[in-house]
């Protein structure tokens, strides 16, 4: 493995009783391949279903049953490798990884060890503070998932559901390039975004379709890598962050007390906020890997890879760069909008032929705020891109003010309708008639001589008059015309 020379960042160090520590994190993300059938059988991969309903004789390891590779799963792995800017290995090999577990009927897992389908790549991760880091991808290999043991249906028995057995997984292994829990959470978020854009994994962590094994070690800044512990099967981004914080603290306390870290596999308990030992960490030789005798080496052609490359969608980094250059968005706004492909598509429909910044501001501040409040996203938005575009057109045409636009948005969100028709029917047009605005201003000035004297001495008080005039006009006065008339009348 490459020696890591990334300098220690003082902001990311953990303060212990005897000085500062640096946490080093590597991730093994297991992503369920989006395909209708399993990796080596024709059984369905659909979530749910009765226990053992989606199980073929191959999945159940019946004698004499032979695996047959699913071409679509191979294509999905290659697409993912291309999306990670990684090396695609035209020659790869499936191996048997031998271990016993009740929900592993074969007594081994078919995986890839020495010769994975995808080699080295990289993911650029944008952090909340505006910093970007590059996380190296060491490899991506295909393997089959195990079944599921169920322990809570009986006080005396455990049950095995093989519906997941044989489902195709991509194990995406990062280099130990992450240095804090925030980086790790941002990395998994970005990786999930890439997979969703590609359509190679739905990223649903609640269903277990994306889960992470998190490798954590600590060291004094500038020293070599410490002994790592693996936290197994963490199934939420929030829990990944919590598990890293807890495990790093545990290791620091042991080392500061003069102890040493045992390399082991641990589980994170979010209820207790602790990690606990699961088993001592196995090394590769413990699994007695050898090439699977029932499967030939996987040799794919370069033109197969090129064909997949040609049909890749525009990926988040490229889309973000285009949104910045084409629509004049800030890197932050562009990042928010490309985080989900549906959101990016919604924005483009609204922004087409309009002011991109105005569209982004309205979507991020008004639409997202309202959707979050209702637990919805753009796919279930009551306001369509066409309706939102019509509201923006009314603002740019100065038919309504920004303030009225918020009221109009609320009406469209709750009641629907054509924004232009609603504005006409409800008399929501802003007043641009200077005579009508002057009348409102004259009345306010006449009623508040003390305030007039104050604003002439302190012009920043003009906002009070603007507020009163807006209130009197029901928010319909054209803000620009109102400001000009007030300044003229007040002599400021």
C-alpha positions in Angstrom: 0.0 0.0 0.0 1.1 3.5 -0.8 2.8 5.5 2.1 0.5 8.4 3.0 2.2 11.8 3.2 -0.8 14.0 3.8 0.3 16.5 6.5 -1.6 16.4 9.8 -4.3 19.1 10.0 -4.4 20.7 13.4 -8.2 21.3 13.1 -8.8 17.6 12.7 -6.6 16.3 15.6 -8.2 14.8 18.7 -6.9 16.2 22.0 -6.0 13.5 24.4 -4.7 13.6 28.0 -1.1 13.3 26.9 -1.2 15.3 23.6 -2.7 15.3 20.2 -3.7 12.3 18.1 -4.5 11.9 14.4 -7.2 9.4 13.4 -6.7 7.5 10.2 -9.8 6.0 8.4 -10.2 3.7 5.5 -13.6 2.5 4.2 -14.9 -0.7 2.7 -18.3 0.1 1.2 -20.5 -2.7 0.2 -23.0 -1.6 -2.5 -25.7 -3.9 -3.7 -25.6 -4.0 -7.5 -28.8 -2.7 -9.2 -29.9 -5.8 -11.2 -33.0 -7.9 -11.5 -31.2 -11.2 -10.9 -28.4 -12.4 -8.5 -24.7 -12.6 -9.3 -24.7 -16.3 -10.1 -28.3 -17.3 -10.4 -31.6 -16.2 -11.9 -33.3 -15.6 -8.6 -34.9 -12.2 -8.0 -33.2 -9.5 -6.0 -36.4 -7.6 -5.1 -36.4 -6.3 -1.5 -39.0 -7.8 0.8 -41.0 -10.9 0.0 -41.6 -13.9 2.3 -38.4 -15.5 3.8 -36.7 -17.8 1.4 -39.0 -16.7 -1.4 -36.2 -15.5 -3.7 -33.9 -18.5 -3.5 -32.7 -20.7 -6.4 -31.0 -24.1 -5.9 -27.7 -22.4 -6.6 -28.3 -19.9 -3.7 -29.2 -22.7 -1.4 -26.0 -24.6 -2.4 -27.8 -27.8 -3.4 -25.3 -30.5 -4.6 -24.2 -30.3 -8.2 -25.6 -26.8 -8.7 -23.1 -24.5 -10.7 -22.9 -20.7 -10.7 -23.4 -18.8 -14.0 -22.1 -15.2 -14.1 -24.7 -12.5 -14.6 -23.4 -10.2 -17.4 -25.4 -7.2 -16.2 -23.7 -7.3 -12.8 -20.3 -7.3 -14.6 -21.5 -4.3 -16.7 -22.6 -2.4 -13.5 -19.2 -3.0 -11.8 -17.4 -1.6 -14.9 -19.8 1.4 -15.0 -19.0 2.1 -11.4 -15.3 1.8 -12.0 -15.5 4.3 -14.9 -17.5 6.6 -12.6 -14.7 6.4 -10.1 -12.1 7.3 -12.8 -10.6 3.9 -12.0 -8.6 1.3 -13.9 -10.8 -1.4 -15.5 -9.1 -4.8 -15.4 -10.0 -6.7 -18.5 -8.8 -9.9 -16.8 -10.2 -10.7 -13.3 -10.7 -13.9 -11.3 -13.4 -15.2 -8.9 -12.1 -16.8 -5.7 -13.6 -18.8 -2.9 -13.3 -17.2 0.5 -13.8 -19.9 3.0 -15.5 -19.4 6.3 -18.4 -20.9 8.2 -21.6 -18.9 9.0 -25.1 -20.3 9.4 -26.5 -18.0 6.6 -23.7 -19.0 4.2 -25.0 -22.3 2.8 -22.0 -23.0 0.6 -19.5 -22.7 3.4 -17.7 -20.2 1.3 -18.3 -16.9 -0.4 -17.5 -16.3 -4.1 -15.5 -13.1 -4.2 -12.4 -11.6 -5.9 -9.1 -11.4 -4.2 -5.8 -11.1 -6.1 -7.4 -10.0 -9.4 -10.4 -7.7 -8.9 -12.5 -6.3 -11.8 -11.6 -2.7 -11.0 -8.3 -1.2 -9.8 -7.1 2.1 -8.6 -9.3 5.2 -8.8 -10.2 8.4 -6.9 -13.1 10.3 -5.5 -13.0 14.1 -5.0 -14.9 15.0 -1.8 -16.2 18.5 -1.0 -16.3 19.2 2.7 -18.7 21.6 4.4 -16.0 24.2 5.1 -15.3 24.5 1.3 -12.2 22.4 1.4 -11.8 19.5 -1.1 -9.9 16.2 -0.6 -9.1 13.4 -2.9 -9.7 9.9 -1.5 -7.9 7.1 -3.3 -9.8 4.0 -4.3 -7.7 0.9 -4.0 -10.0 -1.5 -5.8 -13.6 -2.6 -6.5 -14.4 -6.2 -6.6 -17.6 -8.2 -7.1 -18.8 -10.7 -4.6 -22.0 -12.4 -3.5 -23.9 -11.4 -0.3 -24.7 -13.9 2.5 -28.2 -14.6 3.8 -29.6 -13.2 7.0 -29.8 -14.8 10.5 -32.9 -13.9 12.5 -32.8 -14.2 16.2 -35.9 -12.4 17.5 -38.7 -14.7 16.3 -38.2 -17.3 19.0 -36.6 -17.5 22.5 -34.9 -20.8 21.7 -34.3 -20.9 17.9 -32.6 -18.8 15.2 -33.9 -18.7 11.7 -32.1 -18.2 8.3 -33.5 -16.2 5.4 -31.6 -16.8 2.2 -33.4 -14.1 0.1 -30.2 -12.0 0.1 -27.9 -15.0 -0.4 -26.1 -14.6 -3.8 -27.2 -11.0 -4.4 -24.3 -9.2 -6.2 -22.3 -6.7 -4.1 -19.6 -4.3 -5.2 -17.0 -3.9 -2.4 -15.4 -0.5 -2.9 -12.1 -0.3 -0.9 -10.7 3.2 -0.2 -7.1 4.0 0.9 -6.7 5.2 4.4 -6.9 8.8 3.3 -9.6 10.1 5.6 -8.7 12.0 8.8 -11.9 12.7 10.7 -15.5 11.6 11.0 -16.7 14.6 8.9 -14.5 13.5 6.0 -15.7 9.9 6.2 -19.4 11.0 6.2 -18.8 13.3 3.2 -16.9 10.5 1.4 -19.7 8.0 1.8 -22.3 10.7 0.8 -20.3 11.5 -2.4 -19.8 7.8 -3.2 -23.5 7.2 -2.8 -24.3 10.2 -5.1 -22.0 8.8 -7.8 -23.6 5.3 -7.6 -27.1 6.8 -7.9 -26.1 8.9 -10.9 -24.7 5.8 -12.6 -27.8 3.7 -11.7 -25.5 1.0 -10.4 -26.8 1.0 -6.8 -29.8 2.7 -5.2 -27.8 3.6 -2.1 -30.7 2.8 0.2 -29.0 2.3 3.6 -32.2 1.5 5.5 -32.6 -1.6 3.3 -28.9 -2.5 3.7 -28.3 -1.9 0.0 -25.3 0.3 1.0 -23.3 -0.4 4.2 -19.8 0.3 5.3 -17.0 -1.4 7.2 -15.0 1.4 8.8 -11.3 0.8 9.6 -10.1 3.2 12.3 -6.6 3.6 13.8 -4.9 6.5 15.7 -1.4 7.8 15.8 0.7 10.7 16.9 1.0 13.3 14.1 3.8 12.4 11.8 4.1 8.8 12.9 3.4 5.6 10.9 0.0 3.9 10.8 -1.3 2.5 14.0 -3.1 -0.8 14.6 -6.5 -0.7 13.0 -9.9 -2.0 14.1 -12.7 -2.7 11.7 -16.2 -1.6 12.6 -18.5 -3.9 10.7 -21.7 -3.2 8.8 -22.5 0.4 9.7 -25.7 1.3 7.9 -26.2 5.0 8.2 -24.0 8.0 7.5 -24.8 9.5 10.9 -23.8 6.2 12.6 -20.5 6.1 10.6 -19.6 9.5 12.1 -20.5 8.4 15.6 -18.7 5.1 15.3 -15.5 6.8 14.3 -15.6 9.3 17.1 -16.3 6.6 19.7 -13.7 4.1 18.4 -11.0 6.8 18.1 -11.5 7.9 21.7 -11.5 4.2 22.9 -8.1 3.6 21.2 -6.6 6.8 22.5 -7.6 6.0 26.1 -6.0 2.5 25.8 -2.8 3.9 24.3 -2.5 6.8 26.9 -3.0 4.2 29.7 0.1 2.3 28.3 -1.9 -0.4 26.6 -1.9 -1.6 23.0 -4.6 -2.0 20.4 -5.6 -5.5 19.3 -6.5 -5.8 15.6 -10.1 -7.0 15.7 -13.5 -6.6 14.2 -16.0 -4.6 16.3 -19.7 -3.7 16.2 -21.1 -0.2 16.8 -24.0 0.0 19.2 -25.7 3.4 18.5 -28.0 3.0 21.5 -25.1 2.7 24.0 -22.8 4.9 21.9 -20.0 2.3 22.0 -18.1 -0.2 19.9 -17.7 -3.8 21.2 -15.5 -6.7 20.2 -17.0 -9.1 17.7 -14.1 -11.3 16.7 -10.3 -11.1 16.2 -9.5 -9.7 12.8 -8.9 -12.4 10.2 -6.1 -12.1 7.7 -6.3 -13.2 4.1 -4.6 -16.6 4.8 -7.4 -17.4 7.3 -9.9 -17.5 4.5 -7.8 -19.9 2.4 -8.6 -18.1 -0.8 -8.3 -20.1 -4.1 -9.7 -19.5 -7.6 -13.2 -20.9 -7.9 -13.0 -24.1 -9.9 -16.6 -23.7 -11.2 -15.9 -20.3 -12.8 -13.5 -19.4 -15.6 -11.4 -16.2 -15.3 -13.5 -13.2 -16.3 -12.1 -11.8 -19.5 -13.9 -8.7 -20.9 -13.1 -6.9 -24.2 -11.9 -3.3 -24.4 -14.8 -2.4 -26.8 -17.3 -3.7 -24.2 -15.8 -1.2 -21.7 -15.8 1.6 -24.4 -19.4 0.9 -25.2 -20.4 1.4 -21.5 -18.2 4.5 -21.2 -20.0 6.2 -24.1 -23.4 5.9 -22.4 -22.4 7.1 -19.0 -24.5 9.9 -17.7 -23.0 13.3 -16.8 -21.5 12.7 -13.3 -21.8 15.0 -10.2 -18.3 16.7 -10.6 -18.8 17.5 -14.3 -22.4 18.6 -13.7 -21.3 20.9 -10.8 -18.6 22.5 -13.0 -21.1 23.1 -15.8 -23.7 24.6 -13.4 -21.0 27.1 -12.2 -19.9 28.1 -15.7 -23.3 27.9 -17.5 -25.6 29.3 -14.8 -23.1 31.4 -12.8 -23.8 29.5 -9.6 -21.6 29.6 -6.5 -19.7 26.3 -5.9 -21.8 25.8 -2.8 -25.2 26.2 -4.6 -24.0 24.0 -7.4 -22.9 21.4 -4.9 -26.3 21.4 -3.2 -28.2 21.1 -6.5 -26.1 18.2 -7.9 -26.2 16.1 -4.7 -29.2 14.2 -6.1 -29.7 13.6 -9.8 -33.5 14.4 -9.5 -32.7 17.7 -7.9 -30.3 18.7 -10.6 -32.8 17.7 -13.3 -35.5 19.8 -11.6 -33.2 22.8 -11.4 -32.3 22.6 -15.1 -36.0 22.5 -16.1 -36.6 25.6 -14.0 -33.4 27.5 -15.1 -33.7 26.9 -18.8 -34.0 30.3 -20.5 -34.1 32.1 -17.1 -31.7 33.6 -14.6 -29.9 30.6 -13.1 -28.9 32.3 -9.9 -32.5 33.4 -9.2 -33.7 29.9 -10.0 -31.1 28.3 -7.6 -31.9 30.7 -4.8 -35.7 30.1 -5.0 -35.3 26.3 -5.2 -32.7 26.1 -2.3 -34.3 28.7 0.0 -38.1 28.4 -0.7 -38.8 25.0 -2.2 -36.2 22.9 -0.3 -37.2 24.6 3.0 -40.9 23.8 2.4 -40.2 20.2 1.2 -37.9 19.5 4.2 -40.7 20.7 6.6 -43.1 18.2 5.0 -40.6 15.3 4.7 -40.7 15.4 0.9 -38.2 15.8 -1.9 -38.3 17.1 -5.5 -39.7 13.8 -6.7 -42.9 14.4 -4.6 -42.9 18.2 -4.9 -46.5 19.6 -5.2 -44.9 22.5 -7.2 -43.7 21.5 -10.7 -40.7 23.0 -12.5 -43.1 24.7 -14.9 -45.1 26.3 -12.0 -41.9 27.5 -10.3 -40.6 28.8 -13.6 -43.8 30.8 -14.1 -43.3 32.4 -10.6 -39.8 33.4 -11.5 -41.1 34.9 -14.8 -43.6 37.0 -12.9 -40.8 38.3 -10.7 -38.5 39.1 -13.6 -41.4 40.9 -15.5 -41.9 42.9 -12.3 -45.6 41.8 -12.2 -45.0 40.7 -8.6 -42.4 41.5 -6.0 -40.1 39.0 -4.3 -42.3 39.2 -1.2 -45.5 38.5 -3.1 -43.7 35.6 -4.8 -43.3 33.9 -1.5 -47.0 34.2 -0.8 -47.8 33.0 -4.3 -45.5 30.0 -3.9 -47.3 29.0 -0.7 -50.7 29.2 -2.6 -49.4 27.1 -5.5 -47.7 24.6 -3.0 -51.0 24.0 -1.1 -53.7 24.6 -3.7 -52.0 24.2 -7.1 -53.0 26.2 -10.2 -51.4 28.4 -12.8 -49.3 31.1 -11.0 -50.2 33.8 -13.7 -54.0 33.0 -13.3 -53.7 33.1 -9.5 -52.0 36.5 -9.6 -54.8 37.9 -11.8 -57.7 36.4 -9.9 -56.4 37.4 -6.4 -55.2 40.9 -7.3 -51.6 40.1 -6.4 -49.9 42.3 -9.0 -47.4 44.7 -7.5 -48.3 48.4 -7.7 -46.0 50.2 -10.2 -48.3 53.2 -10.5 -46.1 55.9 -8.9 -49.2 58.1 -8.2 -50.7 55.3 -6.0 -47.4 54.8 -4.2 -47.0 58.5 -3.7 -50.4 58.7 -2.0 -49.4 55.9 0.5 -46.0 57.6 1.2 -47.7 61.0 1.7 -50.1 59.6 4.3 -47.2 57.9 6.3 -45.1 61.1 6.2 -48.1 63.2 7.4 -48.8 60.8 10.3 -45.2 60.5 11.5 -43.5 64.0 11.6 -41.1 62.8 14.4 -39.9 59.9 12.3 -39.4 62.2 9.4 -37.0 64.3 11.5 -35.2 61.2 12.7 -34.7 59.8 9.2 -33.3 63.1 7.9 -30.8 63.0 10.7 -30.1 59.3 10.3 -30.9 58.0 6.7 -30.5 54.4 7.7 -33.9 54.7 9.3 -35.4 54.7 5.8 -36.2 50.9 6.3 -38.9 51.8 8.8 -40.7 53.9 6.1 -40.3 51.2 3.5 -41.8 48.6 6.0 -44.8 50.9 6.7 -45.4 51.6 3.0 -45.2 47.9 2.1 -47.6 47.1 5.0 -50.1 49.8 3.8 -49.9 48.5 0.2 -50.4 44.9 1.2 -46.8 44.2 0.0 -47.7 45.2 -3.5 -45.7 48.4 -3.9 -42.8 48.1 -6.4 -39.8 48.2 -4.0 -37.5 50.1 -6.4 -40.2 52.8 -7.1 -41.0 53.0 -3.4 -37.4 53.6 -2.4 -37.0 56.4 -5.0 -40.2 58.1 -4.0 -39.4 57.9 -0.3 -35.9 59.4 -0.8 -37.3 62.2 -2.9 -40.1 63.1 -0.5 -37.8 62.9 2.6 -35.0 64.7 1.0 -32.3 62.1 1.6 
